[in-house]
Amino acid sequence: MALQESELIFDWNRDGGEDMKPARGAVELNDETLRDGLQSPSVTSPPIEDKVRILHLMAQLGIESANLGLPGAGPHVVADVTQLAREIVDHRLPVAANCAARTLEADILPIVEISQATGLAIEVACFIGSSPIRQFTENWDLARLVGLTRDAVDLAVRHGLPVMYVTEDTTRARPEDLRALYTAAVEAGARRICVADTVGHATPRGVDRLVRFLRGVVDATGEDVKVDWHGHRDRGLSVINALAAAVAGADRLHGTALGIGERVGNTAIDLLMVNLQLLGWSHRKLERLPEYCRLVAATTGVPLPDNYPVVGRDAFRTATGVHAAAIIKARAKGHDWLADRIYSGVPAALVGRRQRVEIGPMCGKSNVIFWLEEHGIEPRPDLVETVFRRAKESDRLLEAEEILELCRAGGVPAA
């Protein structure tokens, strides 16, 4: 029988029979792992060799652009950004580069120099605070902010570089201030703006209202201006906020591997990619997503929790009898597709993984039979009973070597 997903899964995510869709068509991604991600107080900055490996995995995952760093932070960042830019050029990686900069000549000119040295057009992501709370704290006024904006964007444009103009704390800024700042940036030559939820303040409704407002602001200039969304996850809303931004009119969404970043981090770009795929908004090849996340975890020293969605160790493991029995029955019907969805909202195959049935105190005998067969071991009734009894006496999952030792003790060959 040919399985039809619509016949077996009633999808309440559809609204009136229609999926939610991005307002501007295809959604691009900008990976901030090597810049904003490294601002986490808990990370170790990776050596350049690992940064290069991460960059190549970004390309293989179909991530369209990456922030390579903030060269204004010092010579060590300049050296790394230069090598990453050369890597893109030398290997013709399909990743557009951008670099962060304050609205200061001292931050912008190093990007210009790196671009000239490598022959790579690097987008200048120049940022400035915008919210009333920031203005009050810094003793800034709007006229000064507009002036800094015009000067910074003009400087980059005069050197032939594209500009993404970013207001920090956009989600807590006054509409009249945002209109003045973004209009000034576009008039000075910025062809991309970024809306930043710097402290993770926004809710999906707020994102929708803000992005639609700013889409109208830049469209009113008559220029072809792209809109980016950059979110943080202080309230745990970063992924749904990013999706809401795309529905409201954002062209590109920012994120970092595993959501690493300042305080509790940024939008997790890995989970964003999975959701874009499941919504039908993108068709990237995600089989190497677990490798990308594991590499970032290992090289930055950020733990990858067992229960982390999709790429965590437990994402597609079960030792619960009822759940395992359903997976086993699905496979018995001869459909890997069915087994991959019966107890999973994300198909393991999407990211190159498989559903795994384990043996532990919550398991049933079907778990034991399945595990033994998966490992090429005859599930003799006496062996099944022995392993099952040991599992019920345990307070945790049995390790593979423990089960194999029981097999050997029972006279059953086990590798």
C-alpha positions in Angstrom: 0.0 0.0 0.0 1.3 3.4 -0.9 1.4 5.6 2.2 0.0 9.1 2.0 1.1 11.4 4.8 -2.2 13.3 4.7 -4.2 10.1 5.3 -2.2 9.1 8.4 -1.4 12.5 10.0 -4.1 15.2 10.5 -2.2 18.4 10.5 -3.6 21.1 12.8 -0.7 23.4 11.8 -2.6 24.2 8.6 -4.9 27.2 8.8 -8.0 26.8 6.7 -6.2 24.2 4.6 -3.2 26.5 3.9 0.2 26.4 5.5 1.6 29.7 6.7 4.1 31.0 4.1 6.9 33.5 4.0 5.7 36.8 2.6 8.7 37.3 0.3 9.2 33.7 -1.1 12.4 31.9 -0.4 13.9 32.6 3.0 17.7 32.9 3.3 19.8 32.2 6.4 22.7 34.1 7.8 25.0 32.1 10.2 26.3 34.2 13.1 28.1 31.3 14.9 31.6 32.7 14.2 30.7 36.2 15.4 27.7 36.6 17.7 27.9 33.0 18.8 31.4 33.5 20.2 30.2 36.3 22.4 28.8 33.7 24.8 30.6 34.0 28.2 31.0 30.2 28.3 32.6 29.5 24.9 36.1 28.9 23.9 36.9 30.6 20.6 37.8 27.9 18.1 41.2 27.8 16.4 41.2 29.0 12.8 41.4 25.4 11.5 38.1 24.6 13.2 36.5 27.8 12.0 37.4 26.8 8.5 35.8 23.4 9.0 32.6 25.1 10.3 32.5 27.4 7.3 32.7 24.5 4.9 29.9 22.7 6.7 27.8 25.9 6.5 28.3 25.8 2.7 27.4 22.1 2.5 24.2 22.7 4.5 23.1 25.4 2.0 23.4 28.3 4.4 23.5 31.4 2.2 25.7 33.8 4.2 27.9 33.9 7.3 29.2 36.6 9.6 32.9 36.1 9.8 33.6 38.3 12.8 34.1 41.8 14.0 37.6 43.0 12.7 37.4 46.1 14.8 37.9 44.0 17.9 41.6 43.6 17.1 44.4 42.1 15.0 43.5 38.5 16.0 40.0 38.9 14.6 41.4 40.6 11.4 43.7 37.6 10.9 41.0 35.0 11.3 38.5 36.9 9.1 41.1 37.3 6.4 41.8 33.6 6.3 38.1 32.8 6.2 37.5 35.2 3.4 40.4 33.7 1.5 38.9 30.2 2.1 35.6 31.4 0.5 37.5 32.7 -2.5 40.0 29.9 -3.0 37.4 27.1 -2.6 34.6 29.1 -4.3 32.3 28.4 -1.4 28.7 29.4 -2.0 28.6 31.5 1.1 28.3 35.3 1.1 30.4 37.0 3.8 29.5 39.8 6.1 31.3 41.4 9.1 30.0 43.3 12.0 31.1 46.9 12.7 30.0 49.7 14.9 29.1 52.9 13.1 32.7 54.0 13.4 35.5 54.4 10.8 37.8 52.4 13.0 35.5 49.4 12.6 34.6 49.8 8.9 38.1 50.4 7.4 39.5 47.0 8.5 36.7 45.3 6.6 37.5 47.4 3.6 41.1 46.3 3.8 40.3 42.6 4.2 38.0 42.9 1.2 40.6 44.5 -0.9 43.3 42.0 0.2 41.2 38.9 -0.6 39.0 40.2 -3.5 35.9 39.2 -1.6 33.0 41.7 -1.4 32.2 41.6 2.3 28.9 43.1 3.5 29.4 45.6 6.3 26.9 44.9 9.0 27.1 48.2 10.9 25.1 48.5 14.0 24.0 51.1 16.5 21.7 51.2 19.5 18.2 52.5 19.0 16.0 52.0 22.0 15.1 54.8 24.4 16.7 53.0 27.3 19.9 52.8 25.4 19.7 56.4 24.3 19.1 57.5 27.9 22.0 55.4 29.3 24.5 56.6 26.7 23.3 60.3 26.6 22.6 60.0 22.9 20.1 62.0 21.0 18.4 61.0 17.7 20.2 63.6 15.6 23.5 62.2 16.7 22.4 58.6 15.8 21.2 59.7 12.4 24.4 61.5 11.7 26.5 58.4 12.7 24.3 56.3 10.6 24.7 58.4 7.5 28.5 58.7 7.9 29.1 55.0 8.5 26.9 53.8 5.6 28.3 56.4 3.2 31.9 55.3 4.2 31.3 51.7 3.3 29.4 52.4 0.1 32.2 54.8 -1.1 34.6 51.9 -0.7 32.4 49.7 -2.9 31.0 47.4 -0.1 27.4 46.4 0.4 25.8 47.5 3.7 23.4 45.8 6.1 22.3 48.5 8.6 21.4 47.1 12.0 19.7 48.8 14.9 20.3 47.1 18.2 17.3 46.6 20.5 14.9 47.3 17.6 12.1 45.5 19.4 12.1 48.1 22.2 12.6 51.2 20.0 10.1 54.0 19.1 8.6 53.8 15.7 9.5 57.4 14.9 13.1 56.8 15.8 13.3 53.6 13.7 11.7 55.4 10.7 14.4 58.2 10.9 17.3 55.8 11.3 16.4 53.3 8.7 15.4 55.9 6.2 18.7 57.7 6.7 20.6 54.4 6.2 18.7 53.6 3.0 19.2 57.1 1.6 23.0 56.7 2.3 23.1 53.5 0.3 22.3 50.6 2.6 20.4 47.9 0.6 19.7 45.6 3.5 18.4 46.4 7.0 18.4 44.2 10.1 15.8 44.1 12.8 17.4 43.0 16.0 15.7 41.5 19.1 18.9 42.1 21.0 17.6 41.1 24.5 15.0 38.6 23.4 12.1 40.8 24.3 9.7 40.2 21.4 6.7 37.9 21.1 5.5 36.6 17.7 2.8 39.2 17.6 5.3 41.9 18.3 7.6 40.6 15.6 4.7 40.6 13.1 3.8 44.2 13.8 7.4 45.4 13.8 8.6 43.7 10.7 5.5 44.8 8.8 6.1 48.4 10.0 9.7 48.4 8.9 8.9 46.7 5.6 6.7 49.6 4.9 9.4 52.1 5.9 12.0 50.8 3.5 9.5 50.2 0.7 8.5 53.8 1.0 12.0 54.9 0.0 11.5 53.4 -3.5 14.7 51.4 -3.2 15.0 47.6 -3.4 15.9 46.9 0.3 16.1 43.5 1.9 15.0 43.0 5.5 16.8 40.6 8.0 15.7 39.3 11.4 18.1 38.7 14.2 16.7 37.2 17.4 17.8 36.2 20.8 16.2 33.5 23.0 15.9 35.1 26.5 12.2 34.2 26.6 12.6 31.0 24.7 10.7 32.3 21.7 13.5 32.7 19.2 12.6 30.1 16.6 8.9 30.9 16.4 9.8 34.6 16.3 12.1 34.0 13.3 9.3 32.2 11.5 6.9 35.0 12.3 9.4 37.5 10.9 9.5 35.6 7.6 5.7 35.5 7.4 5.7 39.3 8.1 8.1 40.1 5.3 11.7 39.3 6.4 14.0 38.1 3.6 16.8 36.6 5.7 16.9 35.0 9.2 19.9 35.0 11.5 21.0 32.2 13.9 23.9 30.3 15.4 24.7 26.6 15.8 23.0 25.3 19.0 21.8 28.8 19.7 25.1 29.8 21.3 25.6 33.5 21.9 25.5 36.3 24.5 23.6 35.5 27.7 21.4 32.5 26.9 22.1 32.8 23.1 20.6 33.4 19.7 18.1 31.6 17.5 19.3 28.1 16.9 20.0 28.0 13.2 20.0 24.2 13.2 16.4 24.0 14.6 15.4 26.9 12.2 16.7 24.9 9.3 14.7 21.8 10.4 11.5 23.9 10.8 11.9 25.6 7.4 12.2 22.2 5.8 9.2 20.7 7.6 7.1 23.8 6.6 8.2 23.3 3.0 9.9 26.7 2.9 13.3 25.3 2.0 14.8 22.1 0.5 18.4 22.0 1.9 20.2 18.8 2.4 20.5 18.4 6.2 22.2 15.0 6.5 25.4 16.8 7.8 23.5 18.9 10.4 24.4 16.6 13.3 28.1 16.8 12.3 27.9 20.6 12.1 26.4 20.8 15.6 28.8 18.3 17.1 31.8 20.2 15.7 30.6 23.5 17.1 29.9 21.9 20.5 33.3 20.3 20.6 35.4 23.2 19.4 33.7 25.9 21.5 33.4 23.7 24.6 29.6 24.1 24.7 27.9 20.9 25.8 25.4 19.3 23.5 22.6 18.1 25.8 21.4 14.5 25.3 17.8 15.9 25.0 18.6 18.7 22.5 16.1 18.5 19.7 17.0 16.7 16.4 20.7 16.4 17.0 20.9 15.4 20.6 21.8 11.8 21.6 18.2 11.1 22.7 16.3 12.8 19.9 15.4 9.5 18.2 16.0 7.0 21.0 13.2 5.3 23.1 13.3 2.7 25.8 9.6 3.0 26.7 7.7 -0.2 25.9 4.6 1.3 24.3 6.6 3.7 22.1 9.1 1.0 21.1 6.3 -1.4 20.3 4.7 1.1 18.0 8.0 1.7 16.1 8.6 -2.1 15.9 5.1 -2.6 14.5 5.6 0.2 12.0 8.8 -1.4 10.7 7.1 -4.8 10.6 4.7 -3.3 8.0 7.8 -2.7 5.8 7.7 1.1 5.9 10.7 3.0 7.3 8.7 6.1 6.6 6.0 5.0 9.0 8.5 4.0 11.7 10.2 7.4 11.4 7.0 9.2 12.2 4.9 7.1 14.5 6.5 8.6 17.6 8.5 11.5 16.1 7.4 14.9 14.8 10.8 15.2 13.0 11.8 12.3 10.8 15.2 11.0 11.8 16.1 10.4 8.1 15.9 14.2 7.5 19.2 14.6 9.3 20.7 11.3 8.4 19.8 9.5 11.6 17.6 6.5 12.5 15.1 5.7 15.2 16.7 3.6 18.0 15.0 1.2 20.4 16.9 0.8 23.7 16.6 -1.6 26.7 15.9 -0.3 30.2 13.5 -0.4 33.2 10.6 1.0 31.2 11.0 -1.4 28.2 8.9 -4.4 27.1 10.1 -7.7 25.8 9.6 -6.4 22.2 12.4 -3.9 22.9 14.7 -6.8 23.7 13.7 -8.8 20.7 14.1 -5.8 18.4 17.5 -4.9 19.9 18.9 -8.4 19.5 17.7 -8.7 15.9 19.2 -5.3 15.1 22.5 -6.6 16.4 22.3 -9.9 14.4 21.6 -12.0 17.5 19.0 -14.8 17.6 16.3 -13.7 20.1 16.0 -17.1 21.9 13.1 -17.0 24.5 15.5 -17.8 27.4 17.9 -15.0 26.3 15.1 -12.5 25.9 13.9 -13.4 29.4 17.3 -13.0 30.9 17.9 -9.6 29.3 14.4 -8.4 30.1 14.8 -9.4 33.8 18.1 -7.5 34.0 16.6 -4.4 32.5 13.7 -4.4 35.0 16.2 -4.7 37.8 18.2 -1.7 36.5 17.7 2.0 37.2 19.0 3.1 33.8 19.4 1.9 30.2 21.6 -1.1 29.7 24.7 -0.4 27.8 25.4 -2.4 24.7 28.4 -4.2 26.3 26.2 -5.3 29.2 23.7 -6.9 26.9 26.3 -8.6 24.8 27.9 -10.0 28.0 24.5 -11.5 28.9 24.4 -13.1 25.5 27.8 -14.6 25.8 27.0 -15.9 29.3 23.9 -17.5 27.9 26.0 -19.3 25.2 24.8 -17.1 22.4 27.6 -15.8 20.1 27.9 -12.0 20.3 30.5 -9.8 18.7 
